[in-house]
Each structure stands twice: as structure tokens, then as C-alpha cells.
Amino acid sequence: MAVIEYVVAELRDEAAGAGAHVAALAALCDVLAVAADHLFDALPIAEFVARLPRLLASGEGDVPLFAARAIAEVCEGVRPWATSFARYGAIEALRDKLLAIDCIELAEEVINR
């Protein structure tokens, strides 16, 4: 899928600015929100498990919000991935973001599911 290839390329680029990361993460969140179960099997888990927790902790503009949203979507769509994200500290970081008022909209969405 072209969108996933674009997202992986943008997230891999350490030199890309926050704007590029936000755009890529927003595209990823859009895809994950409407993805069928079989799409999750085709996602490059290693790319996301390694990178999303770092972006969540980055603190640059909207990057942490979109990284948190992507982690939440993936963990809901593919429950076994939650274990992989937990190994990288993403679940605790996501919880901390949700408890902080930084991501109140996402917290409300997660609570209401």
C-alpha cells in the first residue's frame, strides 16, 4: 500500500522535521482508523514498534499526539502488537500522555470505546 510506504519512509527519516512527521502520522492514523483486519497483517511492525515510541516521547508539536493516536489504533486493531509496543515502553508512555492533559481528545476517545 502506497500510503504505508510513504509513512515508513517519512518516519525513517531522522532529519525530517516535525511537519513531515505530523503529515506521515496523520496519514497513518487515517489508514488505521478504517483498516480492515487483514491490512494490519501487512503492516511492517518492526518499523512502527521501533519508531512510534520515540516519536511519542519527542515532545515536538503535534508529533506526540499523532504517535499516541497511531499506537492506540494499532494496539486496538492488532492486540498482539501491544506486547511488542510494551517492550519499547510505548504503553507506559501512552498511558502517561493520556493521563496528562496533553492528549485529552485521544483519552476521551479511548475511554469511550
N, CA, C and O atoms as CSV, one atom per row, in Angstrom:
chain,resi,resn,atom,element,x,y,z
A,1,MET,N,N,0.845,-1.172,0.000
A,1,MET,CA,C,0.000,0.000,0.000
A,1,MET,C,C,0.893,1.238,0.000
A,1,MET,O,O,1.802,1.356,0.821
A,2,ALA,N,N,0.634,2.139,-0.905
A,2,ALA,CA,C,1.478,3.317,-1.109
A,2,ALA,C,C,1.521,4.232,0.109
A,2,ALA,O,O,2.566,4.808,0.411
A,3,VAL,N,N,0.413,4.370,0.803
A,3,VAL,CA,C,0.385,5.251,1.976
A,3,VAL,C,C,1.320,4.723,3.056
A,3,VAL,O,O,2.047,5.493,3.684
A,4,ILE,N,N,1.302,3.423,3.271
A,4,ILE,CA,C,2.170,2.831,4.292
A,4,ILE,C,C,3.629,2.998,3.905
A,4,ILE,O,O,4.459,3.285,4.767
A,5,GLU,N,N,3.964,2.826,2.637
A,5,GLU,CA,C,5.346,3.024,2.181
A,5,GLU,C,C,5.785,4.471,2.421
A,5,GLU,O,O,6.908,4.724,2.858
A,6,TYR,N,N,4.893,5.408,2.130
A,6,TYR,CA,C,5.179,6.833,2.374
A,6,TYR,C,C,5.418,7.073,3.871
A,6,TYR,O,O,6.381,7.740,4.250
A,7,VAL,N,N,4.548,6.532,4.705
A,7,VAL,CA,C,4.671,6.728,6.153
A,7,VAL,C,C,5.985,6.158,6.658
A,7,VAL,O,O,6.698,6.823,7.410
A,8,VAL,N,N,6.315,4.947,6.259
A,8,VAL,CA,C,7.557,4.312,6.703
A,8,VAL,C,C,8.755,5.147,6.272
A,8,VAL,O,O,9.672,5.363,7.065
A,9,ALA,N,N,8.762,5.616,5.033
A,9,ALA,CA,C,9.889,6.422,4.537
A,9,ALA,C,C,10.027,7.713,5.333
A,9,ALA,O,O,11.138,8.092,5.705
A,10,GLU,N,N,8.923,8.387,5.599
A,10,GLU,CA,C,8.969,9.640,6.355
A,10,GLU,C,C,9.408,9.418,7.798
A,10,GLU,O,O,10.204,10.192,8.331
A,11,LEU,N,N,8.899,8.373,8.429
A,11,LEU,CA,C,9.248,8.123,9.824
A,11,LEU,C,C,10.684,7.639,9.976
A,11,LEU,O,O,11.309,7.851,11.015
A,12,ARG,N,N,11.200,6.995,8.949
A,12,ARG,CA,C,12.586,6.532,8.961
A,12,ARG,C,C,13.564,7.699,8.870
A,12,ARG,O,O,14.691,7.613,9.357
A,13,ASP,N,N,13.133,8.771,8.254
A,13,ASP,CA,C,13.993,9.930,8.013
A,13,ASP,C,C,14.147,10.734,9.302
A,13,ASP,O,O,13.295,11.555,9.639
A,14,GLU,N,N,15.233,10.489,10.010
A,14,GLU,CA,C,15.503,11.168,11.286
A,14,GLU,C,C,15.661,12.674,11.101
A,14,GLU,O,O,15.401,13.446,12.023
A,15,ALA,N,N,16.087,13.091,9.907
A,15,ALA,CA,C,16.318,14.509,9.651
A,15,ALA,C,C,15.042,15.259,9.271
A,15,ALA,O,O,15.033,16.489,9.235
A,16,ALA,N,N,13.972,14.526,8.989
A,16,ALA,CA,C,12.712,15.173,8.605
A,16,ALA,C,C,12.214,16.013,9.775
A,16,ALA,O,O,12.393,15.648,10.937
A,17,GLY,N,N,11.612,17.099,9.465
A,17,GLY,CA,C,11.090,17.980,10.500
A,17,GLY,C,C,9.790,17.476,11.087
A,17,GLY,O,O,9.210,16.499,10.613
A,18,ALA,N,N,9.347,18.154,12.120
A,18,ALA,CA,C,8.116,17.780,12.803
A,18,ALA,C,C,6.924,17.826,11.845
A,18,ALA,O,O,6.022,16.993,11.940
A,19,GLY,N,N,6.914,18.790,10.926
A,19,GLY,CA,C,5.815,18.887,9.970
A,19,GLY,C,C,5.688,17.651,9.095
A,19,GLY,O,O,4.582,17.179,8.836
A,20,ALA,N,N,6.823,17.127,8.640
A,20,ALA,CA,C,6.807,15.912,7.816
A,20,ALA,C,C,6.340,14.718,8.627
A,20,ALA,O,O,5.587,13.880,8.130
A,21,HIS,N,N,6.784,14.637,9.876
A,21,HIS,CA,C,6.359,13.538,10.733
A,21,HIS,C,C,4.875,13.628,11.050
A,21,HIS,O,O,4.185,12.609,11.066
A,22,VAL,N,N,4.376,14.828,11.301
A,22,VAL,CA,C,2.949,15.001,11.584
A,22,VAL,C,C,2.122,14.567,10.381
A,22,VAL,O,O,1.123,13.865,10.533
A,23,ALA,N,N,2.532,14.978,9.198
A,23,ALA,CA,C,1.796,14.606,7.980
A,23,ALA,C,C,1.777,13.089,7.796
A,23,ALA,O,O,0.740,12.510,7.471
A,24,ALA,N,N,2.924,12.452,8.005
A,24,ALA,CA,C,3.006,10.998,7.853
A,24,ALA,C,C,2.174,10.289,8.916
A,24,ALA,O,O,1.461,9.331,8.617
A,25,LEU,N,N,2.266,10.758,10.152
A,25,LEU,CA,C,1.498,10.137,11.231
A,25,LEU,C,C,-0.001,10.343,11.039
A,25,LEU,O,O,-0.792,9.445,11.328
A,26,ALA,N,N,-0.393,11.513,10.558
A,26,ALA,CA,C,-1.810,11.769,10.288
A,26,ALA,C,C,-2.317,10.819,9.205
A,26,ALA,O,O,-3.421,10.286,9.313
A,27,ALA,N,N,-1.513,10.609,8.161
A,27,ALA,CA,C,-1.890,9.670,7.104
A,27,ALA,C,C,-2.002,8.252,7.656
A,27,ALA,O,O,-2.927,7.518,7.310
A,28,LEU,N,N,-1.061,7.869,8.510
A,28,LEU,CA,C,-1.101,6.550,9.132
A,28,LEU,C,C,-2.364,6.389,9.975
A,28,LEU,O,O,-3.036,5.360,9.897
A,29,CYS,N,N,-2.684,7.389,10.770
A,29,CYS,CA,C,-3.881,7.322,11.618
A,29,CYS,C,C,-5.145,7.198,10.774
A,29,CYS,O,O,-6.060,6.457,11.132
A,30,ASP,N,N,-5.200,7.917,9.659
A,30,ASP,CA,C,-6.354,7.817,8.764
A,30,ASP,C,C,-6.516,6.402,8.226
A,30,ASP,O,O,-7.627,5.874,8.175
A,31,VAL,N,N,-5.416,5.796,7.830
A,31,VAL,CA,C,-5.460,4.434,7.302
A,31,VAL,C,C,-5.851,3.451,8.404
A,31,VAL,O,O,-6.684,2.572,8.183
A,32,LEU,N,N,-5.262,3.593,9.575
A,32,LEU,CA,C,-5.540,2.663,10.669
A,32,LEU,C,C,-6.984,2.753,11.157
A,32,LEU,O,O,-7.560,1.757,11.595
A,33,ALA,N,N,-7.559,3.941,11.080
A,33,ALA,CA,C,-8.923,4.139,11.565
A,33,ALA,C,C,-9.948,3.371,10.734
A,33,ALA,O,O,-11.003,2.995,11.245
A,34,VAL,N,N,-9.648,3.139,9.470
A,34,VAL,CA,C,-10.607,2.464,8.593
A,34,VAL,C,C,-10.081,1.130,8.065
A,34,VAL,O,O,-10.701,0.514,7.198
A,35,ALA,N,N,-8.949,0.693,8.582
A,35,ALA,CA,C,-8.301,-0.509,8.055
A,35,ALA,C,C,-9.086,-1.768,8.405
A,35,ALA,O,O,-9.615,-1.917,9.507
A,36,ALA,N,N,-9.139,-2.652,7.443
A,36,ALA,CA,C,-9.692,-3.979,7.683
A,36,ALA,C,C,-8.634,-4.801,8.420
A,36,ALA,O,O,-7.441,-4.503,8.356
A,37,ASP,N,N,-9.085,-5.820,9.107
A,37,ASP,CA,C,-8.172,-6.641,9.909
A,37,ASP,C,C,-6.992,-7.172,9.109
A,37,ASP,O,O,-5.876,-7.227,9.626
A,38,HIS,N,N,-7.215,-7.563,7.860
A,38,HIS,CA,C,-6.125,-8.140,7.069
A,38,HIS,C,C,-5.039,-7.118,6.733
A,38,HIS,O,O,-3.903,-7.502,6.455
A,39,LEU,N,N,-5.368,-5.818,6.752
A,39,LEU,CA,C,-4.349,-4.804,6.478
A,39,LEU,C,C,-3.294,-4.785,7.578
A,39,LEU,O,O,-2.111,-4.588,7.304
A,40,PHE,N,N,-3.716,-4.988,8.808
A,40,PHE,CA,C,-2.775,-4.960,9.917
A,40,PHE,C,C,-1.710,-6.038,9.775
A,40,PHE,O,O,-0.571,-5.848,10.202
A,41,ASP,N,N,-2.072,-7.166,9.178
A,41,ASP,CA,C,-1.100,-8.243,8.972
A,41,ASP,C,C,-0.011,-7.838,7.988
A,41,ASP,O,O,1.098,-8.371,8.030
A,42,ALA,N,N,-0.326,-6.896,7.104
A,42,ALA,CA,C,0.637,-6.464,6.085
A,42,ALA,C,C,1.509,-5.297,6.548
A,42,ALA,O,O,2.451,-4.921,5.850
A,43,LEU,N,N,1.216,-4.727,7.695
A,43,LEU,CA,C,1.999,-3.589,8.174
A,43,LEU,C,C,3.375,-4.023,8.640
A,43,LEU,O,O,3.521,-5.096,9.226
A,44,PRO,N,N,4.382,-3.208,8.389
A,44,PRO,CA,C,5.744,-3.539,8.840
A,44,PRO,C,C,5.890,-3.231,10.336
A,44,PRO,O,O,6.309,-2.138,10.716
A,45,ILE,N,N,5.547,-4.186,11.153
A,45,ILE,CA,C,5.504,-3.980,12.602
A,45,ILE,C,C,6.816,-3.448,13.154
A,45,ILE,O,O,6.808,-2.563,14.010
A,46,ALA,N,N,7.936,-3.966,12.686
A,46,ALA,CA,C,9.231,-3.545,13.227
A,46,ALA,C,C,9.449,-2.053,13.039
A,46,ALA,O,O,10.001,-1.389,13.917
A,47,GLU,N,N,9.022,-1.527,11.911
A,47,GLU,CA,C,9.180,-0.088,11.650
A,47,GLU,C,C,8.404,0.742,12.673
A,47,GLU,O,O,8.914,1.735,13.191
A,48,PHE,N,N,7.190,0.334,12.954
A,48,PHE,CA,C,6.332,1.114,13.827
A,48,PHE,C,C,6.669,0.914,15.298
A,48,PHE,O,O,6.647,1.868,16.077
A,49,VAL,N,N,6.978,-0.314,15.679
A,49,VAL,CA,C,7.290,-0.597,17.080
A,49,VAL,C,C,8.552,0.133,17.515
A,49,VAL,O,O,8.641,0.595,18.653
A,50,ALA,N,N,9.516,0.239,16.631
A,50,ALA,CA,C,10.769,0.900,16.981
A,50,ALA,C,C,10.649,2.424,16.950
A,50,ALA,O,O,11.288,3.109,17.749
A,51,ARG,N,N,9.853,2.954,16.051
A,51,ARG,CA,C,9.844,4.404,15.832
A,51,ARG,C,C,8.747,5.165,16.577
A,51,ARG,O,O,9.000,6.251,17.098
A,52,LEU,N,N,7.539,4.614,16.633
A,52,LEU,CA,C,6.429,5.347,17.247
A,52,LEU,C,C,6.671,5.718,18.713
A,52,LEU,O,O,6.336,6.836,19.104
A,53,PRO,N,N,7.237,4.834,19.539
A,53,PRO,CA,C,7.500,5.248,20.929
A,53,PRO,C,C,8.466,6.428,21.033
A,53,PRO,O,O,8.307,7.285,21.903
A,54,ARG,N,N,9.464,6.475,20.150
A,54,ARG,CA,C,10.395,7.611,20.171
A,54,ARG,C,C,9.694,8.897,19.768
A,54,ARG,O,O,9.958,9.958,20.336
A,55,LEU,N,N,8.803,8.805,18.790
A,55,LEU,CA,C,8.051,9.983,18.370
A,55,LEU,C,C,7.066,10.420,19.450
A,55,LEU,O,O,6.824,11.614,19.630
A,56,LEU,N,N,6.510,9.468,20.153
A,56,LEU,CA,C,5.597,9.777,21.256
A,56,LEU,C,C,6.313,10.577,22.333
A,56,LEU,O,O,5.738,11.488,22.930
A,57,ALA,N,N,7.558,10.234,22.573
A,57,ALA,CA,C,8.338,10.910,23.611
A,57,ALA,C,C,9.022,12.182,23.128
A,57,ALA,O,O,9.639,12.894,23.921
A,58,SER,N,N,8.917,12.473,21.838
A,58,SER,CA,C,9.691,13.578,21.270
A,58,SER,C,C,9.293,14.952,21.780
A,58,SER,O,O,10.150,15.820,21.947
A,59,GLY,N,N,8.019,15.161,22.028
A,59,GLY,CA,C,7.579,16.447,22.536
A,59,GLY,C,C,7.545,17.564,21.517
A,59,GLY,O,O,7.389,18.724,21.900
A,60,GLU,N,N,7.686,17.264,20.221
A,60,GLU,CA,C,7.703,18.283,19.181
A,60,GLU,C,C,6.310,18.516,18.619
A,60,GLU,O,O,5.823,17.690,17.847
A,61,GLY,N,N,5.662,19.594,18.974
A,61,GLY,CA,C,4.367,19.968,18.406
A,61,GLY,C,C,3.322,18.877,18.510
A,61,GLY,O,O,3.081,18.329,19.586
A,62,ASP,N,N,2.698,18.564,17.372
A,62,ASP,CA,C,1.639,17.559,17.327
A,62,ASP,C,C,2.165,16.139,17.122
A,62,ASP,O,O,1.379,15.192,17.085
A,63,VAL,N,N,3.457,15.981,16.991
A,63,VAL,CA,C,4.029,14.657,16.746
A,63,VAL,C,C,3.627,13.666,17.838
A,63,VAL,O,O,3.168,12.574,17.501
A,64,PRO,N,N,3.774,13.987,19.138
A,64,PRO,CA,C,3.387,13.018,20.160
A,64,PRO,C,C,1.904,12.650,20.112
A,64,PRO,O,O,1.547,11.496,20.348
A,65,LEU,N,N,1.042,13.614,19.809
A,65,LEU,CA,C,-0.393,13.334,19.732
A,65,LEU,C,C,-0.694,12.322,18.636
A,65,LEU,O,O,-1.428,11.360,18.863
A,66,PHE,N,N,-0.132,12.532,17.449
A,66,PHE,CA,C,-0.391,11.611,16.348
A,66,PHE,C,C,0.289,10.264,16.571
A,66,PHE,O,O,-0.250,9.232,16.173
A,67,ALA,N,N,1.457,10.255,17.196
A,67,ALA,CA,C,2.115,8.988,17.523
A,67,ALA,C,C,1.274,8.215,18.538
A,67,ALA,O,O,1.127,6.998,18.426
A,68,ALA,N,N,0.728,8.916,19.522
A,68,ALA,CA,C,-0.136,8.274,20.521
A,68,ALA,C,C,-1.381,7.700,19.858
A,68,ALA,O,O,-1.788,6.576,20.153
A,69,ARG,N,N,-1.975,8.465,18.973
A,69,ARG,CA,C,-3.178,8.008,18.263
A,69,ARG,C,C,-2.859,6.764,17.428
A,69,ARG,O,O,-3.644,5.815,17.411
A,70,ALA,N,N,-1.720,6.760,16.741
A,70,ALA,CA,C,-1.338,5.604,15.916
A,70,ALA,C,C,-1.102,4.371,16.787
A,70,ALA,O,O,-1.542,3.276,16.436
A,71,ILE,N,N,-0.419,4.535,17.907
A,71,ILE,CA,C,-0.186,3.403,18.810
A,71,ILE,C,C,-1.511,2.857,19.323
A,71,ILE,O,O,-1.711,1.643,19.357
A,72,ALA,N,N,-2.413,3.743,19.721
A,72,ALA,CA,C,-3.720,3.310,20.219
A,72,ALA,C,C,-4.500,2.556,19.141
A,72,ALA,O,O,-5.110,1.525,19.424
A,73,GLU,N,N,-4.481,3.060,17.922
A,73,GLU,CA,C,-5.199,2.403,16.812
A,73,GLU,C,C,-4.614,1.023,16.518
A,73,GLU,O,O,-5.353,0.054,16.343
A,74,VAL,N,N,-3.294,0.939,16.464
A,74,VAL,CA,C,-2.658,-0.341,16.168
A,74,VAL,C,C,-2.915,-1.343,17.283
A,74,VAL,O,O,-3.232,-2.502,17.014
A,75,CYS,N,N,-2.782,-0.913,18.523
A,75,CYS,CA,C,-2.991,-1.837,19.640
A,75,CYS,C,C,-4.436,-2.320,19.710
A,75,CYS,O,O,-4.701,-3.447,20.128
A,76,GLU,N,N,-5.360,-1.470,19.303
A,76,GLU,CA,C,-6.757,-1.899,19.267
A,76,GLU,C,C,-7.014,-2.837,18.091
A,76,GLU,O,O,-7.763,-3.805,18.219
A,77,GLY,N,N,-6.397,-2.554,16.953
A,77,GLY,CA,C,-6.608,-3.365,15.759
A,77,GLY,C,C,-5.914,-4.713,15.811
A,77,GLY,O,O,-6.443,-5.708,15.317
A,78,VAL,N,N,-4.737,-4.747,16.403
A,78,VAL,CA,C,-3.944,-5.981,16.486
A,78,VAL,C,C,-3.436,-6.113,17.922
A,78,VAL,O,O,-2.345,-5.648,18.253
A,79,ARG,N,N,-4.218,-6.733,18.739
A,79,ARG,CA,C,-3.885,-6.835,20.164
A,79,ARG,C,C,-2.501,-7.426,20.438
A,79,ARG,O,O,-1.833,-6.967,21.365
A,80,PRO,N,N,-2.039,-8.423,19.676
A,80,PRO,CA,C,-0.692,-8.950,19.940
A,80,PRO,C,C,0.421,-7.911,19.777
A,80,PRO,O,O,1.492,-8.057,20.367
A,81,TRP,N,N,0.176,-6.864,18.984
A,81,TRP,CA,C,1.189,-5.829,18.821
A,81,TRP,C,C,1.402,-5.058,20.113
A,81,TRP,O,O,2.468,-4.480,20.323
A,82,ALA,N,N,0.409,-5.043,20.971
A,82,ALA,CA,C,0.539,-4.319,22.238
A,82,ALA,C,C,1.732,-4.835,23.032
A,82,ALA,O,O,2.423,-4.059,23.694
A,83,THR,N,N,1.972,-6.123,22.969
A,83,THR,CA,C,3.117,-6.713,23.663
A,83,THR,C,C,4.422,-6.159,23.108
A,83,THR,O,O,5.336,-5.827,23.863
A,84,SER,N,N,4.503,-6.061,21.797
A,84,SER,CA,C,5.702,-5.523,21.175
A,84,SER,C,C,5.906,-4.061,21.550
A,84,SER,O,O,7.026,-3.644,21.846
A,85,PHE,N,N,4.831,-3.283,21.539
A,85,PHE,CA,C,4.926,-1.883,21.938
A,85,PHE,C,C,5.305,-1.764,23.413
A,85,PHE,O,O,6.043,-0.855,23.794
A,86,ALA,N,N,4.807,-2.674,24.239
A,86,ALA,CA,C,5.119,-2.637,25.668
A,86,ALA,C,C,6.610,-2.828,25.913
A,86,ALA,O,O,7.174,-2.212,26.818
A,87,ARG,N,N,7.249,-3.674,25.118
A,87,ARG,CA,C,8.693,-3.903,25.271
A,87,ARG,C,C,9.496,-2.635,25.030
A,87,ARG,O,O,10.582,-2.469,25.586
A,88,TYR,N,N,8.968,-1.740,24.203
A,88,TYR,CA,C,9.637,-0.473,23.910
A,88,TYR,C,C,9.167,0.656,24.818
A,88,TYR,O,O,9.553,1.809,24.624
A,89,GLY,N,N,8.341,0.337,25.803
A,89,GLY,CA,C,7.866,1.347,26.741
A,89,GLY,C,C,6.743,2.221,26.209
A,89,GLY,O,O,6.384,3.223,26.828
A,90,ALA,N,N,6.187,1.845,25.064
A,90,ALA,CA,C,5.162,2.688,24.440
A,90,ALA,C,C,3.860,2.699,25.212
A,90,ALA,O,O,3.176,3.722,25.250
A,91,ILE,N,N,3.505,1.591,25.825
A,91,ILE,CA,C,2.226,1.531,26.539
A,91,ILE,C,C,2.267,2.458,27.755
A,91,ILE,O,O,1.314,3.193,28.012
A,92,GLU,N,N,3.365,2.421,28.493
A,92,GLU,CA,C,3.503,3.316,29.641
A,92,GLU,C,C,3.550,4.770,29.195
A,92,GLU,O,O,2.941,5.638,29.822
A,93,ALA,N,N,4.267,5.032,28.120
A,93,ALA,CA,C,4.344,6.398,27.600
A,93,ALA,C,C,2.982,6.867,27.111
A,93,ALA,O,O,2.615,8.026,27.304
A,94,LEU,N,N,2.232,5.968,26.476
A,94,LEU,CA,C,0.885,6.305,26.024
A,94,LEU,C,C,-0.008,6.597,27.221
A,94,LEU,O,O,-0.754,7.575,27.220
A,95,ARG,N,N,0.068,5.757,28.231
A,95,ARG,CA,C,-0.709,5.980,29.451
A,95,ARG,C,C,-0.370,7.331,30.070
A,95,ARG,O,O,-1.262,8.079,30.469
A,96,ASP,N,N,0.911,7.638,30.148
A,96,ASP,CA,C,1.329,8.914,30.726
A,96,ASP,C,C,0.796,10.096,29.919
A,96,ASP,O,O,0.376,11.105,30.486
A,97,LYS,N,N,0.814,9.964,28.588
A,97,LYS,CA,C,0.281,11.032,27.735
A,97,LYS,C,C,-1.218,11.193,27.948
A,97,LYS,O,O,-1.737,12.308,27.986
A,98,LEU,N,N,-1.906,10.057,28.085
A,98,LEU,CA,C,-3.351,10.120,28.277
A,98,LEU,C,C,-3.708,10.715,29.634
A,98,LEU,O,O,-4.702,11.430,29.761
A,99,LEU,N,N,-2.906,10.421,30.638
A,99,LEU,CA,C,-3.174,10.969,31.971
A,99,LEU,C,C,-2.826,12.451,32.056
A,99,LEU,O,O,-3.448,13.210,32.800
A,100,ALA,N,N,-1.822,12.845,31.281
A,100,ALA,CA,C,-1.503,14.268,31.204
A,100,ALA,C,C,-2.567,14.888,30.302
A,100,ALA,O,O,-3.159,14.187,29.481
A,101,ILE,N,N,-2.803,16.108,30.433
A,101,ILE,CA,C,-3.866,16.735,29.647
A,101,ILE,C,C,-3.406,16.955,28.208
A,101,ILE,O,O,-4.174,17.480,27.402
A,102,ASP,N,N,-2.203,16.578,27.866
A,102,ASP,CA,C,-1.679,16.783,26.518
A,102,ASP,C,C,-2.573,16.178,25.442
A,102,ASP,O,O,-2.740,16.762,24.371
A,103,CYS,N,N,-3.139,15.032,25.716
A,103,CYS,CA,C,-3.889,14.291,24.698
A,103,CYS,C,C,-5.318,14.025,25.165
A,103,CYS,O,O,-5.805,12.900,25.043
A,104,ILE,N,N,-5.982,15.018,25.684
A,104,ILE,CA,C,-7.301,14.819,26.265
A,104,ILE,C,C,-8.307,14.284,25.250
A,104,ILE,O,O,-9.133,13.442,25.600
A,105,GLU,N,N,-8.257,14.756,23.989
A,105,GLU,CA,C,-9.188,14.252,22.976
A,105,GLU,C,C,-8.999,12.763,22.745
A,105,GLU,O,O,-9.977,12.020,22.656
A,106,LEU,N,N,-7.756,12.324,22.646
A,106,LEU,CA,C,-7.490,10.913,22.450
A,106,LEU,C,C,-7.909,10.119,23.680
A,106,LEU,O,O,-8.466,9.030,23.543
A,107,ALA,N,N,-7.659,10.629,24.856
A,107,ALA,CA,C,-8.061,9.943,26.088
A,107,ALA,C,C,-9.566,9.726,26.104
A,107,ALA,O,O,-10.034,8.643,26.457
A,108,GLU,N,N,-10.326,10.744,25.725
A,108,GLU,CA,C,-11.777,10.617,25.695
A,108,GLU,C,C,-12.220,9.570,24.679
A,108,GLU,O,O,-13.152,8.809,24.940
A,109,GLU,N,N,-11.559,9.525,23.524
A,109,GLU,CA,C,-11.892,8.526,22.514
A,109,GLU,C,C,-11.627,7.114,23.030
A,109,GLU,O,O,-12.458,6.221,22.864
A,110,VAL,N,N,-10.457,6.913,23.660
A,110,VAL,CA,C,-10.080,5.594,24.148
A,110,VAL,C,C,-11.030,5.155,25.247
A,110,VAL,O,O,-11.438,3.994,25.283
A,111,ILE,N,N,-11.387,6.061,26.142
A,111,ILE,CA,C,-12.293,5.733,27.238
A,111,ILE,C,C,-13.675,5.357,26.715
A,111,ILE,O,O,-14.324,4.470,27.268
A,112,ASN,N,N,-14.128,6.020,25.661
A,112,ASN,CA,C,-15.470,5.808,25.142
A,112,ASN,C,C,-15.586,4.617,24.194
A,112,ASN,O,O,-16.675,4.348,23.689
A,113,ARG,N,N,-14.516,3.912,23.943
A,113,ARG,CA,C,-14.581,2.742,23.029
A,113,ARG,C,C,-15.087,1.554,23.729
A,113,ARG,O,O,-15.208,0.488,23.126
